[in-house]
Amino acid sequence: MERFGSGRAIYGASVRQLCEVEGVDQATAAKIKSHADLTWAEHQLKQAQRTGVMVLTFWDERYPEMLRSLYDSPMVLFVQGEVEVLAAKSIAVVGTRAPSEYGQILAQKLTRDLVQRGLVIVSGLARGIDTLAHHEAIASGGKTIAVLGSGVDQIYPSENRRLAAAVGANGALVSEYPLGTQPDAPHFPRRNRIIAGLAVATLVVEAGENSGALITADNALEYNREVLAVPGNVTNPKSWGCNHLIQQGAKLVQEVEDILVEIGMADMPPQERQLNLPGVGLTAEAEALLKVLTAEPQHIDAIAHQLGKPVFVVLAQLLELELQNMVTQLPGKIFVRV
């Protein structure tokens, strides 16, 4: 780029001209020339324009500075939503795909508290802790960024399509993979470096020994970013990763103030934020029920009492909200807002 000035000029150069660039040998120049047909790239740009996706290269002024400083920065980012949110101060919240009740409660509470301090929440749209973090950030009136292991037009898991649309409207969907790219196992560990790279710190809420969240934590350490972990029950395998990180020097997190101290925001007071209750076209009864529900587990009897309605009526409404991924039911007819 320094030598030729533009990508198009690079692909238009001869092998001899390419070899004049320091570090480019005959084989590398030949590989560059083999991709000189820009039809595919032009198709991607047209498709992006048609679907409202922004394409940011490393040299774009809107490219996030937090990523630009990395040694393995993605050369291209596909962004759907608010590109400005990529420049905001953010925290990565990650963890297991199958959290315990303890993990769910802590993920929601810490996310909500972080949003109230004006921080953007970054995660990977995966099942479990990622989903809870995105949901809670939006519900609390904040912004969130989802980094995908597929094209931004190929949402995985499929049950998070509704959530992905909400993320795009309250933050951004981000991927280094071209439009149309299907989710593939090797993509997810690689996308984790972008999650860690966008954030000033990575918070691991709950993670087993082989959790992908630990890859994100390792990436954060490589980039000299803060790593924080919520301690867990030593008899619970899902706590192994967090407890191990703490043994290795990660900051132990019990409350949001522990995080704020590490990122230099200890004096930041909570901000009043308008709750952004998910769902379009909800009935007045469903909205009233959502206002009663919190991240703290509540028994159906207590919920019905607050609403002044029969248990069987409230159960039917809860089922509707559960099908829309707005409510989670825990064992014993216990409910929490997602």
C-alpha positions in Angstrom: 0.0 0.0 0.0 2.8 2.4 0.8 4.5 1.6 -2.6 1.4 1.6 -4.8 -1.1 3.8 -3.0 -4.2 1.6 -3.5 -5.4 -2.0 -3.6 -6.4 -1.6 -7.3 -2.9 -0.4 -8.2 -1.4 -3.4 -6.4 -3.4 -5.9 -8.4 -2.7 -3.9 -11.6 1.1 -4.1 -11.0 3.3 -6.6 -12.8 5.2 -9.4 -11.1 8.4 -7.5 -11.6 7.0 -4.3 -10.0 5.6 -6.3 -7.1 9.0 -7.9 -6.5 10.6 -4.5 -6.1 8.7 -4.2 -2.8 10.8 -5.2 0.2 9.7 -8.7 1.5 7.8 -9.7 -1.7 9.5 -12.5 -3.6 8.5 -14.1 -6.9 6.2 -16.7 -5.3 4.3 -14.0 -3.3 4.0 -11.8 -6.3 2.6 -14.7 -8.3 0.0 -15.3 -5.5 -1.0 -11.6 -5.6 -1.4 -11.7 -9.3 -3.6 -14.9 -9.1 -6.2 -12.8 -7.3 -6.1 -9.8 -9.7 -9.6 -10.5 -10.9 -11.6 -8.0 -8.8 -15.0 -9.3 -9.9 -15.6 -11.0 -6.6 -14.6 -7.9 -4.6 -16.9 -5.7 -6.7 -19.7 -8.1 -6.0 -19.1 -7.9 -2.3 -19.1 -4.1 -2.3 -22.4 -4.1 -4.3 -24.0 -6.6 -1.9 -22.7 -4.6 1.1 -24.2 -1.4 -0.3 -27.5 -3.1 -1.0 -27.8 -4.5 2.5 -26.5 -1.5 4.4 -23.2 -3.1 5.5 -20.1 -0.9 5.8 -16.8 -2.2 4.6 -13.9 -0.8 6.6 -10.3 -1.4 5.6 -7.3 -1.0 7.8 -6.6 2.4 6.1 -10.2 3.8 6.7 -10.3 6.6 9.2 -13.4 4.9 10.8 -11.4 1.7 11.4 -11.2 1.3 15.2 -7.9 2.4 16.8 -8.2 -0.3 19.4 -7.7 -2.9 16.6 -5.3 -0.8 14.5 -2.6 -1.2 17.2 -2.7 -5.0 17.1 0.0 -7.1 15.4 -2.6 -9.3 13.8 -5.3 -6.7 12.9 -8.0 -7.8 10.5 -7.4 -6.0 7.2 -11.1 -5.6 6.5 -14.1 -5.3 8.8 -17.7 -5.8 7.7 -20.0 -3.7 10.0 -23.8 -3.7 10.2 -25.2 -1.0 12.5 -23.5 2.0 14.1 -19.9 2.2 13.1 -19.3 4.9 15.7 -19.8 2.4 18.5 -16.5 0.8 17.5 -14.6 3.8 18.8 -16.4 3.8 22.2 -14.8 2.5 25.4 -15.9 -1.1 25.7 -15.6 -4.2 27.9 -15.7 -7.8 26.5 -18.0 -10.1 28.5 -17.6 -13.7 27.6 -18.1 -17.2 29.1 -19.5 -20.7 28.8 -22.3 -21.6 26.4 -24.1 -23.5 29.2 -23.9 -21.2 32.3 -25.2 -22.2 35.7 -27.8 -20.1 37.5 -25.0 -18.4 39.3 -23.2 -17.5 36.0 -26.4 -16.2 34.5 -27.2 -13.9 37.4 -23.6 -12.5 37.5 -23.4 -12.0 33.8 -26.6 -10.0 33.8 -25.8 -8.0 36.9 -22.3 -7.0 35.9 -23.4 -6.2 32.3 -26.2 -4.0 33.6 -23.8 -2.2 36.0 -21.2 -1.7 33.2 -23.8 -0.2 30.9 -24.9 2.2 33.6 -21.3 3.5 33.6 -21.5 4.2 29.9 -19.5 1.3 28.7 -20.2 -0.7 25.5 -20.4 -4.5 25.8 -18.6 -6.6 23.3 -19.2 -10.3 22.9 -19.6 -13.1 20.4 -23.4 -13.7 20.0 -22.8 -17.3 21.1 -25.2 -19.2 23.3 -25.0 -18.7 27.0 -23.0 -15.9 28.6 -22.6 -14.0 25.2 -26.3 -14.0 24.6 -27.1 -12.9 28.2 -24.5 -10.0 27.9 -26.0 -8.7 24.6 -29.6 -9.0 25.9 -28.8 -7.3 29.1 -26.9 -4.4 27.5 -29.8 -3.7 25.1 -32.5 -4.1 27.8 -30.5 -1.7 30.1 -30.5 1.0 27.4 -26.8 0.5 26.4 -24.8 -0.3 23.3 -23.3 -3.7 22.4 -21.1 -5.1 19.7 -21.3 -8.7 18.4 -18.3 -10.1 16.7 -19.2 -13.1 14.4 -17.4 -16.2 13.2 -19.4 -15.9 9.9 -20.5 -13.1 7.6 -22.7 -10.5 9.2 -25.5 -11.8 7.0 -25.1 -15.4 8.3 -26.3 -15.4 11.9 -25.2 -18.3 14.1 -26.8 -19.7 16.2 -30.0 -19.4 14.2 -32.1 -18.8 17.4 -30.2 -15.5 17.9 -31.4 -13.9 14.7 -33.8 -11.7 16.6 -31.1 -10.8 19.0 -28.7 -10.0 16.1 -31.2 -7.6 14.7 -31.5 -5.9 18.1 -27.7 -5.7 18.3 -27.6 -4.0 14.9 -30.1 -1.5 16.0 -28.4 -0.8 19.4 -24.7 -1.2 18.4 -23.1 -3.2 15.6 -22.5 -6.6 14.2 -18.9 -7.0 13.1 -16.9 -9.7 11.2 -13.7 -10.0 9.2 -15.3 -12.6 7.1 -16.9 -11.7 3.7 -20.7 -11.6 3.2 -22.1 -15.0 2.7 -19.4 -16.8 4.7 -21.0 -19.7 6.6 -20.1 -20.3 10.3 -17.1 -22.8 10.6 -15.3 -24.1 13.6 -11.9 -22.5 12.9 -13.5 -19.1 12.5 -14.6 -18.8 16.1 -11.2 -19.0 17.9 -9.9 -16.5 15.3 -12.8 -14.0 15.8 -12.0 -14.1 19.6 -9.0 -11.9 19.0 -11.3 -9.2 17.6 -13.5 -9.4 20.7 -10.4 -8.9 23.0 -8.9 -6.3 20.7 -11.9 -4.0 20.7 -12.1 -3.9 24.4 -10.0 -2.2 27.1 -10.6 -5.3 29.3 -12.0 -8.8 29.0 -14.3 -10.1 31.7 -14.8 -13.9 31.9 -17.9 -14.7 33.9 -18.0 -18.5 33.9 -15.8 -20.9 31.8 -14.8 -24.5 31.8 -11.4 -25.9 31.2 -11.7 -25.9 27.4 -14.0 -22.9 27.0 -13.4 -20.6 24.1 -13.7 -17.7 26.5 -10.2 -18.6 27.7 -8.9 -18.0 24.2 -10.3 -14.5 24.3 -8.6 -14.0 27.7 -5.3 -15.2 26.2 -5.7 -12.8 23.3 -6.3 -9.9 25.8 -3.1 -10.8 27.6 -1.2 -10.8 24.3 -2.5 -7.3 23.6 -1.6 -6.1 27.1 -5.2 -5.6 28.0 -6.8 -6.2 31.4 -8.2 -9.7 32.1 -10.8 -10.0 34.8 -12.7 -13.1 36.1 -15.6 -13.9 38.4 -14.6 -16.6 40.9 -16.7 -19.7 41.1 -17.5 -22.8 43.2 -14.4 -25.0 43.1 -16.5 -28.1 42.8 -18.2 -26.8 39.6 -16.3 -27.7 36.4 -17.7 -24.5 34.8 -15.7 -22.5 37.3 -12.3 -24.0 36.4 -11.4 -21.5 33.8 -12.2 -18.4 35.9 -10.5 -19.8 39.0 -7.4 -20.7 36.9 -7.2 -17.2 35.4 -7.3 -15.7 38.9 -4.5 -18.1 40.0 -2.5 -16.8 37.0 -3.0 -13.2 38.1 -6.4 -12.1 36.5 -8.3 -9.5 38.6 -10.9 -11.2 40.8 -14.3 -9.5 40.3 -17.0 -9.5 42.9 -18.8 -6.3 41.8 -18.6 -3.7 39.1 -16.3 -1.4 41.1 -13.6 -4.1 40.8 -13.7 -3.6 37.0 -13.9 0.1 37.1 -10.7 0.4 39.3 -8.8 -1.7 36.8 -9.8 0.4 33.8 -9.3 3.8 35.5 -13.0 4.6 35.9 -13.3 4.2 39.7 -15.0 7.6 40.1 -17.6 7.1 37.4 -21.1 7.2 38.9 -24.0 5.3 37.6 -26.0 7.0 34.8 -29.8 7.0 34.5 -30.7 5.1 31.4 -34.0 4.4 29.7 -34.8 0.7 29.8 -35.0 -0.7 26.3 -37.5 -3.5 26.8 -37.0 -6.0 23.9 -39.8 -7.1 21.6 -41.9 -5.3 19.1 -45.7 -5.2 19.4 -45.8 -6.7 22.9 -49.1 -6.5 24.7 -49.5 -4.1 27.7 -49.7 -7.2 29.9 -46.4 -8.6 28.6 -44.7 -5.2 29.0 -46.0 -5.0 32.6 -44.6 -8.5 33.3 -41.2 -7.6 31.9 -41.0 -4.6 34.2 -41.6 -6.9 37.2 -38.9 -9.4 36.1 -35.2 -8.7 36.9 -31.9 -10.5 36.8 -32.7 -11.7 40.3 -34.5 -15.1 40.3 -38.2 -14.9 41.3 -40.7 -17.6 42.0 -43.9 -17.7 39.9 -46.0 -17.1 43.1 -44.1 -13.9 43.9 -44.4 -12.6 40.3 -48.2 -13.3 40.2 -48.6 -11.6 43.6 -46.8 -8.4 42.3 -49.1 -8.4 39.2 -52.2 -9.2 41.1 -53.1 -12.0 38.7 -53.7 -15.7 38.9 -50.6 -17.9 38.5 -52.0 -19.7 35.4 -52.4 -16.4 33.6 -48.9 -15.3 34.4 -47.4 -18.6 33.4 -49.0 -18.3 30.0 -47.5 -14.9 29.5 -44.1 -16.1 30.7 -44.2 -18.9 28.2 -44.8 -16.3 25.4 -41.8 -14.2 26.6 -39.7 -17.3 27.0 -40.3 -18.3 23.4 -39.1 -14.8 22.4 -35.8 -15.3 24.4 -36.8 -12.5 26.8 -37.2 -14.7 29.9 -35.4 -17.7 31.2 -37.0 -20.3 33.4 -34.9 -21.9 36.1 -35.7 -25.1 38.0 -38.6 -24.8 40.5 -40.7 -22.4 38.5 -38.1 -19.6 39.0 -37.9 -16.9 36.3 -35.3 -14.2 35.4 -35.3 -11.6 32.7 -32.8 -12.1 29.9 
